[in-house]
Amino acid sequence: MALVELLLRQARVRPHQAAIFHGTQPHATHVQWAARSAGLARRLTAEGLVPGDRVLLFMTNHPRYLEALWGAWWAGLVVVPVNAKLHPREVEWIIANSGATVGMVTADVAPSALAGLARQIDVASAEADTWFAPVPDPFAVPVVERCPDDVAWLFYTSGTTGRPKGVMLTHRNLMTMGLTYFVDVDSIAPTDVMVYAAPMSHGAGLYAIPHLMAGARHVVPASGGVEPPELFELGWALGPLSTFAAPTIVKRLVDHAEAQGLSPADAARAFKTIVYGGAPMYLADIQRAHRVMGSRFVQIYGQGETPMVGTALSRAQLADAAHPRYVQRMASVGVAQTPVQLRVTDAVGNDLPLGEVGEVVVKGDSVMAGYWRNPEATAAAVRDGWLFTGDVGCLDADGFLTLKDRSKDLIISGGSNIYPREVEEVLLTAPGVAEVAVVGQPDAEWGEVVVAFVVAQPGVALFTPELDAHCLAQMARFKRPKHYRLVDALPKNNYGKVLKTELRAWLALPGA
Ligand code: AMP
């Protein structure tokens, strides 16, 4: 079934229920949403786009994002979601590689990146009102048939190394992802409210699918981004929110709640469920999040190539403090989500015994159809249907996966493997430490040495001998950092992932 049918279904079942909000302002009911998406589909077709053509969405979060998505799908088109903060060079590459000719944009994105497009429409402009003009009867506008294996969402990987690759996600992939939310992540009632704080070009935007399946409400904050005070206020005004947040966003919400002296009950009125993932969540951070905001967290692990579907650590598992392996479970990413098989293998794909560290591989209906126009990269990533994720971890007897690191972040020092995450977890429990990133630095004697970049909590002065003593007390000597760099902030990409490539490049500079 094509994803556009989800909108038609809600336009029939709950036509006049408010569906999209901009801040606290109602933006569209389900039937108005369908009428505008159908209008856009007609217009895109009239402009000469044919099924399978690509439409670029290069926008900060905006209510029209949702209308544009479903409008493109109504016309049988493929959306290419692009993070609004990408470098113009990357966007130029994505436009050329995807062959997109039409782009929906917001006024704040870099115009220089868009030279390759034939048409660009600022979604907040008067011109856009004609593109999104509602049709009188959306049910009279034929939907372009799509097969489950047709591409719906062409997502370019974050590309911290090399050029971004286009991940082809099909209607089947996204339908699977949407249905899985109900089994492995959370229930959704039509009265629920999904808020898009993280960029809609990534996982947060994909969660529109399960929320539309359930006929829930969708809210785009007026700021278009992550402003903790605004999000709490929105939750208190519209009903507790569900959201997807990278660990850095969770941290900001928790910091705000703590600074304002909010209780877990106050947090419960603002947030129903916070799904976190996309980067490591450290044990110390999730424990603090629980203390401050109560039991409203669910973790997922996935990647663009199997979007939002890999493993899940449920609210119940995160709350099961009586379990003998509770702490290990909190530090894990949970168990395989229902539609996928998950294994940990050696380099050639053989299963490793439980507890041994190897590459995480995943198979199931959420796994991408391949990389766009890149059969070599596809063949390297997907072998016999198994997606080689590039993540390294180990499984326990109950099926819980503990991630160590991306394989490329592994540090080999004096011939021993050191997983940066292990060192990071320890350093984060040192008094006064706010954030940490550990990388390897090339070294003539050891091959690589461990370097820790450390950010102090506001108003705290950190001293490396104390950090070193803290590490020595808790980890093998050879794993502890050889050098510490006390920094004001860590470099992160727009999804909140720490850019370890930048840290390594910085260490390689003369005199660094
Ligand atoms: P992306 O394709 O941009 O979504 O990045 C996916 C990568 O983020 C994964 O391959 C992991 O390395 C990392 N990641 C995703 N979820 C988690 C998680 N829950 N814990 C740790 N790392 C994660």
Boltz pocket constraint, residues with backbone or C-beta under 6 A from the ligand:
constraints:
  - pocket:
      binder: B
      contacts: [[A, 157], [A, 158], [A, 276], [A, 277], [A, 278], [A, 279], [A, 280], [A, 281], [A, 299], [A, 300], [A, 301], [A, 302], [A, 303], [A, 304], [A, 305], [A, 333], [A, 389], [A, 391], [A, 403], [A, 405], [A, 406]]
      max_distance: 6.0
